[in-house]
Amino acid sequence: MIRINLIGLKTKRAKPTKLGGKGQLLLFAAIIVVEVVFLFLWHQQLNAELDEAKKRTRDATAKIEDLKRVKVAWEVWLAEKADIEAQEQVFDRLRADQLGPPAMLEYVTYALTPLADSPAGSDEARAQELIGWNPKWDTRRIWLKSVREDAGKLTFQGEAVDHEDVAEFYRRLEASGFFFDVEPGSQTRKVHIDLGVKYVDFDVSMGLSYLAVLEPAQPADGEVPALPPDSPLEPPAPSPAPAPQPGHQDAPPGPPSGPGVPVGPGAPVVRSTPDVLPTFAWHRGDAGAGR
């Protein structure tokens, strides 16, 4: 009978061998070498990152210094620019104070001068109507007695036939760049002792600025603006004038006018000979020096 041993044969287990002293030393030395290599590589990486950070710091510091120099130059430029603008403003005020009074009086004269009965006067009447004036108003219905300027404030004293005439005069003052903050004063109805005619005694105060005389006039419709001296362009040649018809006599050329012509300082004034010219006295300051 065949017998099979299911338990198996007993084998002897190998006993673990212990490393000797040299093996342990080699293992510890290998571990130490690996750690030293790792620490060296880590140190090298940290040094590279530190050098990069120092380089970025130096670049940022250089940019900051450049920006500081640019800021200082900008502040110096702004100070010089402000100084130049202040000097220009002083020169503009001096020039305006020199040219402004006669230009302002010319505007007042223009506002109190009747329009000529001509085609040019008709065009200017339409221009006055566009800015709110009454071109049919008779300027002889008002006359000024005195003008007084004190500390940048101007005061007119005058007489008019009716209150509507005073209101029209106010509208014409407000249309000018010389006057602002027009403040109507008192209006008193009086009767002339000798003539027995009723009239209105009035006064009006307003702010005064002569800088309007320095503003360039706007070109009229169809007028070619002047080119600068160094411009490469040439102005277009004027169109030839139409040939005169037989038996027709051309009117003398008048000043340019029309809806596009500005009314005010620099505007073409159609001068005529009114029956009564506006006459008034000029006073400046408390001393009242006449002009």
C-alpha positions as CSV (number, residue, x, y, z in Angstrom):
1,M,0.0,0.0,0.0
2,I,1.3,3.3,-1.0
3,R,1.5,6.0,1.8
4,I,1.7,9.7,1.1
5,N,3.0,12.1,3.6
6,L,0.7,15.1,3.4
7,I,2.5,17.0,6.2
8,G,5.6,17.4,4.2
9,L,9.1,17.2,5.0
10,K,10.5,19.3,7.8
11,T,13.1,21.7,6.4
12,K,15.5,23.7,8.4
13,R,15.0,27.4,8.3
14,A,17.9,29.7,7.5
15,K,18.9,31.8,10.3
16,P,19.3,35.5,9.6
17,T,22.8,36.5,9.3
18,K,24.0,39.6,11.1
19,L,26.0,42.2,9.2
20,G,29.3,42.7,10.4
21,G,30.8,46.0,11.7
22,K,32.1,46.9,8.3
23,G,28.7,46.6,6.6
24,Q,27.0,48.9,9.0
25,L,29.7,51.5,8.6
26,L,29.4,51.3,4.8
27,L,25.6,51.7,5.1
28,F,25.9,54.7,7.4
29,A,28.5,56.3,5.2
30,A,26.3,55.9,2.1
31,I,23.4,57.5,4.0
32,I,25.6,60.4,5.1
33,V,26.9,60.9,1.5
34,V,23.4,61.0,0.1
35,E,22.4,63.6,2.8
36,V,25.4,65.7,2.0
37,V,24.8,65.6,-1.7
38,F,21.1,66.5,-1.1
39,L,22.0,69.4,1.3
40,F,24.6,70.6,-1.2
41,L,22.2,70.7,-4.1
42,W,19.5,72.3,-1.9
43,H,22.1,75.0,-0.8
44,Q,23.0,75.6,-4.4
45,Q,19.3,76.1,-5.4
46,L,18.8,78.5,-2.5
47,N,21.9,80.5,-3.5
48,A,20.6,80.7,-7.1
49,E,17.2,81.9,-5.8
50,L,18.9,84.4,-3.5
51,D,21.1,85.7,-6.3
52,E,18.0,86.1,-8.5
53,A,16.1,87.9,-5.8
54,K,19.1,90.2,-5.2
55,K,19.2,90.9,-9.0
56,R,15.5,91.7,-9.0
57,T,16.0,94.0,-6.0
58,R,18.8,95.8,-7.7
59,D,16.7,96.3,-10.9
60,A,13.7,97.5,-8.9
61,T,15.9,99.9,-7.0
62,A,17.4,101.3,-10.2
63,K,13.9,101.7,-11.7
64,I,12.8,103.5,-8.5
65,E,15.8,105.9,-8.8
66,D,15.0,106.5,-12.4
67,L,11.4,107.2,-11.6
68,K,12.5,109.6,-8.8
69,R,14.7,111.5,-11.3
70,V,11.8,111.6,-13.8
71,K,9.5,112.8,-11.0
72,V,11.9,115.5,-10.0
73,A,12.3,116.6,-13.7
74,W,8.5,116.5,-14.1
75,E,8.0,118.7,-11.0
76,V,10.6,121.1,-12.2
77,W,8.9,121.2,-15.6
78,L,5.5,121.8,-14.0
79,A,6.9,124.6,-11.9
80,E,8.6,126.2,-15.0
81,K,5.4,125.8,-17.0
82,A,3.3,127.4,-14.2
83,D,5.7,130.2,-14.0
84,I,5.6,130.8,-17.7
85,E,1.8,130.6,-17.7
86,A,1.7,133.1,-14.9
87,Q,3.9,135.5,-16.8
88,E,1.8,135.0,-19.9
89,Q,-1.3,135.8,-17.9
90,V,0.4,139.0,-16.6
91,F,1.3,140.0,-20.1
92,D,-2.2,139.2,-21.4
93,R,-3.7,141.3,-18.6
94,L,-1.4,144.2,-19.3
95,R,-2.1,143.9,-23.1
96,A,-5.8,143.6,-22.4
97,D,-5.7,146.6,-20.1
98,Q,-4.0,148.6,-22.8
99,L,-6.2,147.5,-25.7
100,G,-9.4,146.8,-23.9
101,P,-10.8,150.3,-22.9
102,P,-10.9,151.7,-26.5
103,A,-12.3,148.4,-27.8
104,M,-15.0,148.3,-25.1
105,L,-16.0,151.9,-25.8
106,E,-16.1,151.1,-29.5
107,Y,-18.4,148.2,-28.8
108,V,-20.7,150.5,-26.7
109,T,-20.6,153.0,-29.6
110,Y,-21.5,150.2,-32.0
111,A,-24.4,149.1,-29.8
112,L,-25.8,152.7,-29.8
113,T,-25.3,153.4,-33.5
114,P,-28.2,153.0,-35.9
115,L,-27.7,150.7,-38.9
116,A,-27.2,152.2,-42.3
117,D,-30.0,151.8,-44.8
118,S,-28.1,149.7,-47.3
119,P,-27.7,146.0,-48.3
120,A,-24.8,145.7,-45.8
121,G,-27.0,147.2,-43.1
122,S,-29.8,144.6,-43.9
123,D,-27.3,141.8,-43.6
124,E,-26.1,143.1,-40.3
125,A,-29.7,143.6,-39.1
126,R,-30.3,139.9,-39.7
127,A,-27.1,139.1,-37.7
128,Q,-28.3,141.2,-34.8
129,E,-31.7,139.6,-34.9
130,L,-30.0,136.1,-34.6
131,I,-28.3,137.0,-31.3
132,G,-31.5,138.5,-29.8
133,W,-31.2,142.2,-30.6
134,N,-34.0,144.3,-32.0
135,P,-32.5,145.7,-35.2
136,K,-35.5,148.1,-35.6
137,W,-34.7,149.8,-32.3
138,D,-33.9,153.4,-32.5
139,T,-30.7,153.9,-30.8
140,R,-31.4,157.6,-30.3
141,R,-33.9,156.8,-27.7
142,I,-31.2,156.3,-25.1
143,W,-28.1,158.3,-24.2
144,L,-25.4,157.7,-21.6
145,K,-24.3,160.4,-19.1
146,S,-21.3,158.7,-17.4
147,V,-19.3,155.5,-17.2
148,R,-17.5,154.6,-14.0
149,E,-15.0,151.8,-13.5
150,D,-13.9,150.7,-10.1
151,A,-12.1,147.5,-9.1
152,G,-13.2,145.6,-12.2
153,K,-16.8,146.7,-12.0
154,L,-18.3,149.1,-14.5
155,T,-21.3,151.3,-14.0
156,F,-23.3,153.1,-16.7
157,Q,-25.6,156.0,-15.9
158,G,-27.9,157.3,-18.5
159,E,-31.4,158.3,-19.6
160,A,-33.9,156.7,-22.0
161,V,-37.3,157.5,-23.4
162,D,-38.9,154.3,-22.0
163,H,-38.2,151.2,-20.0
164,E,-38.2,149.1,-23.1
165,D,-35.2,151.1,-24.4
166,V,-33.3,150.3,-21.2
167,A,-34.1,146.6,-21.6
168,E,-32.8,146.6,-25.1
169,F,-29.6,148.3,-24.0
170,Y,-29.2,145.6,-21.3
171,R,-29.5,142.9,-23.9
172,R,-26.8,144.5,-26.0
173,L,-24.5,144.7,-23.1
174,E,-25.0,141.0,-22.2
175,A,-24.1,140.0,-25.8
176,S,-20.5,141.3,-25.4
177,G,-17.6,139.4,-24.0
178,F,-16.5,142.5,-22.1
179,F,-19.4,142.5,-19.7
180,F,-20.7,139.7,-17.3
181,D,-23.1,139.6,-14.4
182,V,-25.1,142.5,-15.7
183,E,-27.1,143.9,-12.7
184,P,-29.9,146.3,-13.6
185,G,-30.0,149.2,-11.1
186,S,-32.7,151.7,-10.4
187,Q,-35.0,153.1,-13.1
188,T,-36.8,156.3,-12.2
189,R,-39.5,158.0,-14.4
190,K,-38.9,161.7,-14.5
191,V,-40.2,164.7,-16.4
192,H,-38.0,167.3,-18.1
193,I,-38.6,170.7,-16.5
194,D,-38.1,172.8,-19.6
195,L,-39.4,170.4,-22.3
196,G,-42.1,168.7,-20.3
197,V,-41.0,165.3,-21.8
198,K,-41.1,162.1,-19.7
199,Y,-38.0,160.0,-19.6
200,V,-36.3,157.3,-17.6
201,D,-33.2,157.8,-15.5
202,F,-31.4,154.5,-15.0
203,D,-28.1,153.0,-14.0
204,V,-26.6,149.5,-14.5
205,S,-23.6,147.7,-13.0
206,M,-21.7,144.8,-14.4
207,G,-18.4,142.9,-14.2
208,L,-15.7,144.0,-16.7
209,S,-13.1,141.9,-18.4
210,Y,-10.8,143.2,-21.1
211,L,-9.5,139.7,-22.0
212,A,-12.2,139.5,-24.7
213,V,-10.1,141.9,-26.9
214,L,-7.4,139.2,-27.1
215,E,-9.8,136.5,-28.4
216,P,-9.4,135.9,-32.2
217,A,-12.5,136.9,-34.2
218,Q,-14.3,134.0,-35.9
219,P,-14.2,134.1,-39.8
220,A,-17.4,134.9,-41.5
221,D,-19.3,132.5,-43.8
222,G,-17.4,132.1,-47.0
223,E,-14.3,133.9,-45.7
224,V,-11.0,132.0,-46.1
225,P,-9.0,132.0,-42.8
226,A,-5.5,133.3,-43.0
227,L,-2.8,130.6,-43.4
228,P,0.4,130.6,-41.3
229,P,3.5,132.0,-42.9
230,D,5.2,128.5,-43.1
231,S,2.1,126.7,-44.5
232,P,2.9,124.8,-47.7
233,L,-0.7,125.5,-48.9
234,E,-1.7,128.5,-50.9
235,P,-5.0,130.2,-50.5
236,P,-7.5,129.7,-53.3
237,A,-7.6,132.3,-56.0
238,P,-10.6,134.7,-55.6
239,S,-13.4,134.1,-58.1
240,P,-13.5,136.7,-60.9
241,A,-16.0,139.6,-60.3
242,P,-19.0,139.6,-62.7
243,A,-18.8,142.0,-65.6
244,P,-20.8,145.2,-65.0
245,Q,-24.0,145.5,-66.9
246,P,-24.5,148.5,-69.2
247,G,-26.3,151.3,-67.4
248,H,-25.8,149.8,-64.0
249,Q,-23.5,151.4,-61.5
250,D,-22.0,149.2,-58.8
251,A,-22.4,150.3,-55.2
252,P,-19.1,150.9,-53.4
253,P,-17.9,147.9,-51.5
254,G,-18.9,147.9,-47.9
255,P,-17.6,146.0,-44.9
256,P,-18.4,142.2,-44.7
257,S,-21.5,141.5,-42.9
258,G,-24.3,138.9,-42.7
259,P,-25.5,136.2,-40.3
260,G,-22.0,134.7,-40.1
261,V,-20.4,138.0,-39.1
262,P,-19.9,138.2,-35.3
263,V,-21.5,141.2,-33.6
264,G,-19.3,142.6,-30.9
265,P,-15.6,143.1,-30.5
266,G,-13.9,142.8,-33.8
267,A,-17.2,143.0,-35.7
268,P,-17.5,145.2,-38.8
269,V,-19.1,148.4,-37.8
270,V,-21.3,150.2,-40.3
271,R,-20.7,153.7,-39.4
272,S,-23.2,156.4,-40.1
273,T,-23.9,159.9,-39.0
274,P,-26.7,159.7,-36.4
275,D,-28.6,162.8,-35.5
276,V,-27.5,162.5,-31.8
277,L,-24.2,160.9,-31.0
278,P,-23.9,159.2,-27.6
279,T,-21.7,161.4,-25.4
280,F,-20.7,160.4,-21.9
281,A,-17.9,161.0,-19.4
282,W,-15.5,158.3,-18.3
283,H,-14.4,157.9,-14.8
284,R,-11.9,155.3,-13.4
285,G,-11.6,154.6,-9.7
286,D,-12.5,157.0,-6.9
287,A,-10.4,159.8,-8.3
288,G,-12.6,160.0,-11.4
289,A,-9.9,160.8,-13.8
290,G,-11.4,161.8,-17.2
291,R,-10.5,160.2,-20.4
